[in-house]
Amino acid sequence: MADLSITSRITEQLEHLPAELQRRVLDFVEALAQSQPKGEPGANLLRFAGSLDPQSAQEMRAAIEEGCEQVDRDEW
């Protein structure tokens, strides 16, 4: 939720800027808004806790380590 005093101060300052600088501020604010993390809070995922049996969890862990922790120096 936005702090109205901050919003008011920003609006006040924007009114004094030329259109090009206002555009730059808008671009910056839009970039900030897009950079906000998206996803589910961890508390919403607790219902899945313990849903994998230990064998399946170990197989998944091994697959991730094998497939994701490799560096292919010739890739680039």
N, CA, C and O of each residue as an XYZ file, in Angstrom:
304
protein
N       0.844     -1.171      0.000
C       0.000      0.000      0.000
C       0.893      1.239      0.000
O       1.893      1.294      0.716
N       0.531      2.214     -0.794
C       1.343      3.420     -0.951
C       1.164      4.356      0.232
O       0.071      4.481      0.783
N       2.233      5.000      0.607
C       2.208      6.039      1.629
C       1.777      7.323      0.927
O       2.475      7.814      0.039
N       0.623      7.867      1.325
C       0.074      9.034      0.635
C       0.986     10.240      0.695
O       1.014     11.033     -0.247
N       1.734     10.404      1.775
C       2.633     11.554      1.837
C       3.745     11.420      0.801
O       4.151     12.412      0.195
N       4.234     10.213      0.595
C       5.271      9.999     -0.426
C       4.679     10.220     -1.807
O       5.279     10.891     -2.647
N       3.503      9.658     -2.042
C       2.843      9.830     -3.337
C       2.610     11.314     -3.632
O       2.837     11.774     -4.751
N       2.164     12.041     -2.641
C       1.921     13.484     -2.818
C       3.209     14.227     -3.133
O       3.231     15.102     -3.998
N       4.270     13.883     -2.439
C       5.556     14.544     -2.667
C       6.081     14.242     -4.073
O       6.599     15.126     -4.755
N       5.941     12.993     -4.492
C       6.383     12.633     -5.847
C       5.585     13.400     -6.879
O       6.154     13.960     -7.816
N       4.265     13.433     -6.718
C       3.406     14.154     -7.660
C       3.771     15.632     -7.710
O       3.820     16.238     -8.781
N       4.022     16.192     -6.557
C       4.403     17.605     -6.486
C       5.694     17.869     -7.258
O       5.786     18.844     -8.004
N       6.677     17.011     -7.081
C       7.950     17.174     -7.784
C       7.793     16.943     -9.285
O       8.413     17.639    -10.090
N       6.967     15.968     -9.661
C       6.764     15.670    -11.082
C       6.178     16.854    -11.835
O       6.506     17.083    -12.999
N       5.322     17.597    -11.175
C       4.686     18.739    -11.828
C       5.697     19.791    -12.266
O       5.413     20.589    -13.160
N       6.865     19.800    -11.651
C       7.892     20.792    -11.984
C       8.879     20.290    -13.042
O       9.743     21.043    -13.490
N       8.754     19.047    -13.431
C       9.695     18.475    -14.400
C       9.157     18.610    -15.817
O       7.946     18.572    -16.032
N      10.065     18.770    -16.790
C       9.627     18.763    -18.190
C       9.130     17.368    -18.586
O       9.419     16.377    -17.916
N       8.393     17.314    -19.664
C       7.747     16.071    -20.108
C       8.746     14.925    -20.278
O       8.443     13.788    -19.917
N       9.925     15.207    -20.819
C      10.911     14.138    -21.048
C      11.354     13.514    -19.723
O      11.483     12.294    -19.625
N      11.586     14.335    -18.715
C      11.970     13.790    -17.414
C      10.805     13.065    -16.746
O      11.016     12.075    -16.046
N       9.592     13.539    -16.952
C       8.423     12.823    -16.430
C       8.333     11.435    -17.065
O       7.999     10.459    -16.393
N       8.631     11.353    -18.361
C       8.624     10.065    -19.067
C       9.668      9.138    -18.462
O       9.411      7.948    -18.279
N      10.850      9.676    -18.149
C      11.909      8.858    -17.548
C      11.498      8.352    -16.168
O      11.789      7.212    -15.806
N      10.826      9.198    -15.408
C      10.340      8.772    -14.088
C       9.305      7.660    -14.268
O       9.338      6.663    -13.546
N       8.404      7.820    -15.207
C       7.398      6.793    -15.466
C       8.052      5.478    -15.868
O       7.673      4.419    -15.367
N       9.024      5.537    -16.762
C       9.739      4.320    -17.173
C      10.394      3.638    -15.974
O      10.358      2.415    -15.847
N      10.989      4.440    -15.103
C      11.650      3.898    -13.922
C      10.645      3.231    -12.984
O      10.885      2.130    -12.491
N       9.526      3.898    -12.742
C       8.498      3.342    -11.854
C       7.936      2.050    -12.439
O       7.708      1.089    -11.703
N       7.711      2.012    -13.735
C       7.204      0.793    -14.366
C       8.216     -0.339    -14.247
O       7.837     -1.488    -14.019
N       9.499     -0.026    -14.400
C      10.535     -1.055    -14.251
C      10.568     -1.576    -12.818
O      10.727     -2.776    -12.595
N      10.420     -0.684    -11.854
C      10.380     -1.115    -10.452
C       9.186     -2.024    -10.201
O       9.309     -3.040     -9.517
N       8.043     -1.668    -10.744
C       6.834     -2.466    -10.535
C       6.987     -3.863    -11.122
O       6.495     -4.833    -10.546
N       7.659     -3.973    -12.257
C       7.858     -5.274    -12.897
C       8.889     -6.114    -12.158
O       8.892     -7.339    -12.284
N       9.762     -5.476    -11.393
C      10.819     -6.220    -10.723
C      10.357     -6.822     -9.396
O      11.107     -7.549     -8.744
N       9.131     -6.518     -9.004
C       8.616     -7.069     -7.755
C       8.484     -8.583     -7.886
O       7.992     -9.081     -8.899
N       8.918     -9.308     -6.871
C       8.805    -10.762     -6.933
C       7.353    -11.197     -7.072
O       6.443    -10.625     -6.472
N       7.174    -12.222     -7.880
C       5.845    -12.783     -8.064
C       5.885    -14.229     -7.605
O       6.924    -14.886     -7.675
N       4.785    -14.703     -7.153
C       4.719    -16.082     -6.708
C       3.877    -16.207     -5.464
O       3.169    -15.280     -5.072
N       3.964    -17.347     -4.862
C       3.188    -17.650     -3.676
C       4.025    -17.464     -2.421
O       5.193    -17.851     -2.395
N       3.448    -16.882     -1.390
C       4.155    -16.843     -0.119
C       4.366    -18.266      0.397
O       3.541    -19.150      0.169
N       5.460    -18.467      1.080
C       5.773    -19.803      1.598
C       4.667    -20.394      2.438
O       4.447    -21.605      2.405
N       3.962    -19.561      3.196
C       2.883    -20.057      4.050
C       1.803    -20.755      3.228
O       1.163    -21.687      3.714
N       1.592    -20.312      1.988
C       0.578    -20.943      1.139
C       1.023    -22.309      0.622
O       0.201    -23.091      0.145
N       2.308    -22.594      0.716
C       2.826    -23.861      0.206
C       2.965    -24.919      1.294
O       3.302    -26.067      1.004
N       2.711    -24.544      2.528
C       2.878    -25.482      3.630
C       1.996    -26.719      3.493
O       2.350    -27.783      4.000
N       0.863    -26.599      2.822
C      -0.015    -27.766      2.666
C       0.648    -28.883      1.860
O       0.212    -30.033      1.916
N       1.700    -28.548      1.112
C       2.407    -29.556      0.332
C       3.556    -30.202      1.101
O       4.151    -31.173      0.633
N       3.863    -29.673      2.263
C       4.976    -30.202      3.059
C       4.735    -31.675      3.364
O       3.655    -32.060      3.812
N       5.741    -32.481      3.120
C       5.649    -33.914      3.403
C       4.926    -34.715      2.345
O       4.683    -35.906      2.537
N       4.571    -34.088      1.219
C       3.818    -34.825      0.195
C       4.712    -35.743     -0.638
O       4.207    -36.642     -1.310
N       6.028    -35.534     -0.607
C       6.957    -36.439     -1.297
C       7.498    -37.448     -0.294
O       7.866    -37.101      0.828
N       7.538    -38.684     -0.717
C       8.171    -39.677      0.137
C       9.689    -39.475      0.060
O      10.181    -38.904     -0.914
N      10.429    -39.928      1.059
C      11.882    -39.684      1.084
C      12.618    -40.178     -0.160
O      13.550    -39.517     -0.617
N      12.232    -41.303     -0.707
C      12.874    -41.843     -1.920
C      12.693    -40.892     -3.102
O      13.656    -40.584     -3.804
N      11.465    -40.428     -3.321
C      11.193    -39.511     -4.429
C      11.933    -38.187     -4.236
O      12.460    -37.620     -5.193
N      11.971    -37.703     -3.004
C      12.678    -36.456     -2.730
C      14.165    -36.591     -3.035
O      14.768    -35.679     -3.602
N      14.758    -37.717     -2.666
C      16.177    -37.941     -2.932
C      16.443    -38.038     -4.433
O      17.434    -37.495     -4.922
N      15.562    -38.727     -5.169
C      15.721    -38.830     -6.628
C      15.625    -37.455     -7.278
O      16.375    -37.145     -8.204
N      14.706    -36.639     -6.794
C      14.553    -35.293     -7.346
C      15.789    -34.454     -7.041
O      16.285    -33.736     -7.908
N      16.279    -34.544     -5.823
C      17.479    -33.797     -5.436
C      18.665    -34.210     -6.314
O      19.417    -33.358     -6.787
N      18.829    -35.524     -6.529
C      19.940    -36.022     -7.348
C      19.815    -35.536     -8.789
O      20.813    -35.155     -9.401
N      18.611    -35.547     -9.332
C      18.396    -35.087    -10.710
C      18.732    -33.606    -10.849
O      19.330    -33.192    -11.842
N      18.348    -32.812     -9.856
C      18.651    -31.379     -9.894
C      20.157    -31.149     -9.821
O      20.709    -30.360    -10.588
N      20.808    -31.833     -8.906
C      22.256    -31.667     -8.775
C      22.985    -32.102    -10.037
O      23.950    -31.462    -10.454
N      22.530    -33.173    -10.636
C      23.185    -33.685    -11.845
C      22.951    -32.770    -13.037
O      23.876    -32.497    -13.803
N      21.731    -32.297    -13.197
C      21.381    -31.533    -14.385
C      21.582    -30.043    -14.272
O      21.734    -29.367    -15.290
N      21.587    -29.508    -13.068
C      21.608    -28.051    -12.913
C      22.934    -27.502    -12.411
O      23.158    -26.293    -12.479
N      23.789    -28.329    -11.926
C      25.032    -27.823    -11.360
C      26.225    -28.104    -12.274
O      27.355    -28.266    -11.813
N      25.952    -28.157    -13.559
C      27.003    -28.407    -14.531
C      27.288    -27.124    -15.299
O      26.369    -26.374    -15.631
N      28.541    -26.879    -15.575
C      28.937    -25.733    -16.383
C      29.473    -26.253    -17.700
O      30.446    -27.006    -17.740
N      28.823    -25.838    -18.781
C      29.275    -26.212    -20.116
C      30.092    -25.053    -20.659
O      29.523    -24.070    -21.134
N      31.405    -25.144    -20.600
C      32.272    -24.045    -21.010
C      32.184    -23.765    -22.514
O      32.543    -22.673    -22.955
N      31.721    -24.717    -23.293
C      31.592    -24.524    -24.736
C      30.216    -23.999    -25.143
O      29.936    -23.824    -26.329
N      29.373    -23.754    -24.161
C      28.000    -23.311    -24.453
C      27.986    -21.975    -25.167
O      27.142    -21.759    -26.037
N      28.889    -21.076    -24.831
C      28.913    -19.748    -25.436
C      29.751    -19.809    -26.654
O      29.920    -18.799    -27.338
